[in-house]
Amino acid sequence: MANGWAPFIGLIIVAVFCAGAWFGSPKGENQTVWRSTLMLSAVAMYLMWVITFLAQLNPIIAPIRYDIRPEDEIPR
């Protein structure tokens, strides 16, 4: 089961990947293109993952049960 540290661990992994992409990109006239492509795709992937992960921690819509009557509800 996931815990609260997962987004931070993912951020560290993406930061290490970005550092590797910065120093490991092939030299030449397209070095900036390589760096930009690898780093932007890693950041975009992380953002999509963390938004989905955080949305699952606190769902906006609660399940609705239609099989109970209002008088059968348990008082809170």
N, C-alpha and C positions, 0 to 999 in steps of 0.2 A: 504494500500500500504506500502511496505517496505521502510525503511529509512536507513541511513548510520550507525545507532547505532545497528542494528540487529546483526552483527557479534560479537560485544562487549558484548551485552546482552547474546547471546548464549555462549560466552566464560565464562562469570560469572556463568551461570547456570551449565555448565560442570565442572567448578572449584568447585562449591558447591557440585555437585554430587560426584566428586573425593574425596573431603574431607570427605563426608559422607561414601563413600566406604572405605576410609582408617580407620576411627574410628568405623564404624559399621560392619566391616567384622567379621564373626564368629571366635571365638578363637579356636585354635587347630593347628594340624600339617599342615593343608591346608590353613592357614590364608594368606600366601604369594600368593598362587594360586588364592584365592578369590580376594585379592586386585589387583593383576596384571590383572586378567580377567576383572573385573569391570572397572578399570581405563583405560586400553588399549582399551576396546570396546567403552567407552565414548569418548575418544580422537579420535578414528578412525571415529566414527559417526559424531563428530563435524567437522573433516577435510573434510569428504565427503560432508556434508551439506554446509560448508562455501565455498568450491570450486565451488559447483553448484550454490550457491547464487551469488557469485561474477561474475561467468561466465554469468549469466543472466543480470547483471547490465550493462555489456559492451560486447555485442555479437561480435564475431569475424567476422562472415559472415553476410553481409547486404542483405536484400531481393533484388532480381533482378526482374525487370519487363520486360517481353518480349512483352507486348502488346503496347508499344510505339516505334515510330521510332526515330532515332537519331536527325532528324531535328525538332521534336516536343518537345525536351527537353527544360526545362527552364534554362537559363544561371544562373550561381551562382556567 
